[in-house]
Amino acid sequence: MSESTFSRGQRLDLRVVKEAEFPDKVVYFVLEDRQKRRFLLPAVHYREYGLQPDKEVTAVVDHINCNGRIFIEPDHPRFAPGKLAKFVLKHLYTSSSGYYPAVVMDDTGAEYPLVFDRGSKPPTGRLLLPIRTVSKGQAYPEWPSAPASLVPTPEFPVFCCCEEKFLLDNGQWYYLMHYADVPALVKASWYPWFKPEPGTRVECLLYGNKSGTWRAEPVNPDYPFGSRRALTIVKAYAVDDLMRGLKKWADVVDEHGQSHTVMVGSVQRYSEGQVCFFRVSGYKRGRVVWEEE
């Protein structure tokens, strides 16, 4: 829902009304407050919350987007931001520079990859870690190698040192990178072209992540940051997302035959077969992010 009277961080007492599939083909929990104002929660993220009709729920206003849509985060049944939680140290590695990549596990068996700082080797067995935040039903324990405040991240590519490759949560391989004494993990499966040798310096974009440190996105050599490309329009269309509002997209193909999707300002500006220039503005989980010129 959209209401200008709400503010980020505001706590709400809500009641679950129902679970239903909406026209955007997404199943939502519908909740309402005492003034009968209604809110939506994508059900896929909150199955373990035990949400049933007439259940009372406390939630926080997590975000209000540019369309005025309200995003709420209900209280997690086990975790609370800023509070300590118990974890078990499942795997612990030592990198060549002294960082400790690790996997910790909560009491349900859910795994979380994180990195302990140099000179701070954790004890084996049970650990107490602060919960940084909860988002879309997922708790994020704060990395012991992350500073207490948010790390300011550069808005341009920088060179990160690549260390070894480690087998972390759910059998996934990660590269450990670090820049300015702050580590970041790169999930190998998102970057099939990325195969650096340990000790090499790799050009990356850095983004703040929900554990308080960085997400590193290696610069794709086929799509350098800031480069301008001629892309062929396949189709342009609008999607009415109940949570985010009306979004406009263009499906495009580049000179290598690779498909991409670009967020655009106007669908009417584009037609099938039209060749237009777009610029590489970043990367997300290995995908190229484009912007209009």
Summary of the structure (lengths in Angstrom):
residues: 293
radius of gyration: 21.6
end to end distance: 32.2
largest distance: 60.2
contacts: 842
relative contact order: 0.11
helix: 4%
strand: 52%
